[in-house]
Amino acid sequence: MSVLADNQLVGTLPAIPLEPNQLNLFPEVKPTSARRAETLVMSADALLKWKAQILDYQQKVRENKPPEQTALFDLAPKHYDLDRIDPLQLQVRRRSPP
């Protein structure tokens, strides 16, 4: 892949030959370049307000206990508690070199 310019394609996928009797669903589709916005779409104040709203919502969700889901059938015991997993607090594990 190569970077051509800000508004041009970064790379293209290789053409895959069709199998015999296989129809091409998108024969007219050609890759086109994407345009970049010259100015920012959102102001700094709007971005900060948006981030504050997300933080407020996430804090409310963490403070309120979610409704308990009941099971119709006896399920095998879990080795982990799904309600206690917080993806924002997961730690990255680094692999040791082989």
C-alpha positions as CSV (number, residue, x, y, z in Angstrom):
1,M,0.0,0.0,0.0
2,S,1.1,3.5,-0.6
3,V,0.0,6.9,0.6
4,L,-0.6,9.1,-2.4
5,A,-2.1,12.3,-1.0
6,D,-4.6,13.4,1.6
7,N,-7.7,12.7,-0.6
8,Q,-6.6,9.7,-2.6
9,L,-6.8,6.0,-2.0
10,V,-4.3,4.5,0.4
11,G,-4.4,1.0,-1.1
12,T,-6.5,-1.3,-3.2
13,L,-7.4,-4.9,-2.9
14,P,-6.1,-7.3,-5.5
15,A,-8.6,-8.5,-8.1
16,I,-9.9,-12.0,-7.2
17,P,-10.9,-14.0,-10.3
18,L,-14.5,-15.3,-10.3
19,E,-15.2,-19.0,-10.2
20,P,-16.9,-20.4,-13.3
21,N,-20.7,-19.7,-13.2
22,Q,-20.2,-17.2,-10.4
23,L,-22.1,-13.9,-10.9
24,N,-20.4,-10.5,-10.0
25,L,-22.8,-8.6,-7.7
26,F,-21.1,-5.3,-8.1
27,P,-19.6,-5.0,-11.7
28,E,-19.8,-1.2,-11.9
29,V,-18.3,-0.4,-8.5
30,K,-15.0,1.4,-8.8
31,P,-13.0,2.7,-5.8
32,T,-13.0,6.4,-5.5
33,S,-11.0,8.8,-3.3
34,A,-12.4,10.2,-0.1
35,R,-12.5,13.9,0.5
36,R,-11.2,15.3,3.7
37,A,-13.1,18.2,5.4
38,E,-11.1,21.4,5.2
39,T,-12.4,22.6,8.6
40,L,-13.3,20.7,11.7
41,V,-16.8,19.5,11.9
42,M,-17.1,20.0,15.7
43,S,-15.9,22.9,17.8
44,A,-13.7,22.3,20.8
45,D,-16.5,23.3,23.1
46,A,-19.0,21.0,21.5
47,L,-16.4,18.1,21.7
48,L,-15.9,18.8,25.4
49,K,-19.6,18.9,26.0
50,W,-20.1,15.7,24.1
51,K,-17.4,13.9,26.1
52,A,-18.9,15.2,29.4
53,Q,-22.3,13.8,28.4
54,I,-20.7,10.4,27.7
55,L,-18.8,10.5,31.0
56,D,-22.0,11.5,32.9
57,Y,-24.0,8.6,31.2
58,Q,-21.3,6.1,32.0
59,Q,-21.1,7.1,35.6
60,K,-24.9,6.8,36.0
61,V,-24.8,3.3,34.4
62,R,-22.0,2.3,36.8
63,E,-23.9,3.6,39.9
64,N,-27.2,2.0,39.1
65,K,-27.5,-1.7,39.4
66,P,-28.5,-3.3,36.1
67,P,-31.7,-5.4,36.1
68,E,-31.2,-9.0,36.9
69,Q,-31.6,-11.4,34.0
70,T,-33.2,-14.7,34.9
71,A,-32.7,-17.9,33.1
72,L,-35.4,-20.2,31.8
73,F,-33.1,-23.3,32.2
74,D,-30.5,-24.4,34.7
75,L,-27.2,-23.3,33.2
76,A,-23.7,-24.5,34.1
77,P,-21.9,-22.2,36.6
78,K,-19.8,-19.5,35.1
79,H,-16.1,-19.0,35.8
80,Y,-16.5,-15.3,35.7
81,D,-19.1,-12.6,36.6
82,L,-20.2,-10.7,33.5
83,D,-21.6,-7.9,35.6
84,R,-18.2,-7.2,37.1
85,I,-16.3,-6.9,33.8
86,D,-15.5,-3.3,33.0
87,P,-13.9,-3.0,29.5
88,L,-12.6,0.5,30.4
89,Q,-10.5,-0.9,33.3
90,L,-9.0,-4.0,31.6
91,Q,-5.2,-4.1,31.7
92,V,-3.1,-4.8,28.6
93,R,-1.1,-8.0,28.9
94,R,2.2,-7.9,27.3
95,R,3.5,-11.2,25.9
96,S,7.0,-12.2,26.8
97,P,9.3,-12.8,23.8
98,P,9.7,-16.4,22.8
